[in-house]
């Protein structure tokens, strides 16, 4: 029996607001603080795998998401960022690319 988290992988392109992306980093930082070996991909997979499949649940979380105020999420993200270690994203940092491309 294969563990789900070790099963065959598929890449998925996700676009979402910057504040949601920052929230994902804060959730990863919370997991690291709790002692978990965690990354963005594993956390997203865990959230999806454990989500309730009922239409009522899905409709409810969509309504809640669409009613969220971006300023409130930004404020929550900043508050969490003060408590937990920063999460290093894979790949080169944006500021390190500037010198290589001649950008400002």
GUDREN-949177 format. One record per residue (C-alpha): x, y, z; residue number from 0. Coordinates in Angstrom, 3 decimals, m for minus. Layout:
N
px:py:pz:k
X:Y:Z:NUM $
...
//
This chain:
104
px:py:pz:k
0.000:0.000:0.000:0 $
1.483:3.324:m1.098:1 $
1.195:6.388:1.096:2 $
m0.726:9.155:m0.645:3 $
1.925:11.814:m0.009:4 $
4.465:9.654:m1.870:5 $
2.217:8.849:m4.851:6 $
2.825:9.976:m8.437:7 $
2.940:13.767:m8.787:8 $
1.215:16.221:m11.097:9 $
2.128:19.884:m11.554:10 $
m0.699:22.353:m11.210:11 $
m0.556:26.023:m12.107:12 $
m2.389:28.111:m9.532:13 $
m2.962:31.833:m9.717:14 $
m4.336:33.696:m6.743:15 $
m4.034:37.001:m4.903:16 $
m0.691:37.906:m3.328:17 $
m2.276:37.903:0.137:18 $
m3.364:34.267:m0.315:19 $
0.151:33.342:m1.428:20 $
1.547:35.045:1.668:21 $
m1.019:33.190:3.796:22 $
0.271:29.890:2.415:23 $
3.778:30.891:3.502:24 $
2.460:31.703:6.974:25 $
0.723:28.321:7.199:26 $
3.978:26.593:6.218:27 $
5.823:28.643:8.855:28 $
3.245:27.579:11.450:29 $
3.844:23.934:10.543:30 $
7.610:24.384:10.778:31 $
7.157:26.029:14.179:32 $
5.156:22.968:15.258:33 $
8.091:20.761:14.258:34 $
6.692:19.427:10.982:35 $
8.792:18.760:7.887:36 $
6.506:20.730:5.577:37 $
6.492:22.569:2.274:38 $
3.910:24.474:0.234:39 $
3.090:21.532:m2.014:40 $
2.544:19.080:0.835:41 $
0.425:21.550:2.771:42 $
m1.848:22.291:m0.196:43 $
m2.197:18.561:m0.906:44 $
m3.088:17.909:2.753:45 $
m5.719:20.654:2.755:46 $
m7.335:19.365:m0.448:47 $
m7.182:15.705:0.602:48 $
m8.847:16.484:3.940:49 $
m11.524:18.890:2.673:50 $
m15.151:17.910:2.989:51 $
m16.634:16.928:m0.393:52 $
m20.188:17.974:0.403:53 $
m21.659:20.590:m1.964:54 $
m22.795:22.631:1.046:55 $
m19.277:22.797:2.469:56 $
m17.702:23.746:m0.858:57 $
m20.360:26.406:m1.495:58 $
m19.892:27.774:2.025:59 $
m16.126:28.140:1.789:60 $
m16.484:29.788:m1.629:61 $
m18.961:32.318:m0.235:62 $
m16.661:32.959:2.729:63 $
m13.654:33.427:0.414:64 $
m15.517:35.834:m1.844:65 $
m16.540:37.899:1.189:66 $
m12.982:38.187:2.607:67 $
m11.521:41.652:2.864:68 $
m7.970:41.757:1.459:69 $
m6.853:44.289:4.086:70 $
m7.905:41.962:6.897:71 $
m5.990:39.048:5.365:72 $
m2.910:41.248:4.858:73 $
m3.091:42.333:8.507:74 $
m3.363:38.727:9.668:75 $
m0.416:37.745:7.489:76 $
1.756:40.543:8.907:77 $
0.834:39.559:12.444:78 $
1.737:35.917:11.802:79 $
5.000:36.894:10.077:80 $
6.189:38.440:13.340:81 $
5.674:35.150:15.211:82 $
7.197:32.540:12.904:83 $
10.358:32.078:10.866:84 $
10.284:33.224:7.240:85 $
9.635:30.545:4.634:86 $
12.205:30.233:1.877:87 $
10.547:29.704:m1.467:88 $
12.296:27.427:m3.953:89 $
14.267:28.896:m6.843:90 $
16.149:32.156:m7.194:91 $
14.960:35.192:m5.304:92 $
13.536:38.008:m7.389:93 $
16.133:40.524:m6.220:94 $
18.948:38.173:m7.269:95 $
17.636:38.170:m10.850:96 $
17.994:41.926:m11.236:97 $
21.771:41.876:m11.501:98 $
21.714:39.106:m14.100:99 $
19.204:40.749:m16.431:100 $
20.435:44.305:m16.131:101 $
17.147:45.475:m14.587:102 $
16.876:48.265:m12.039:103 $
//
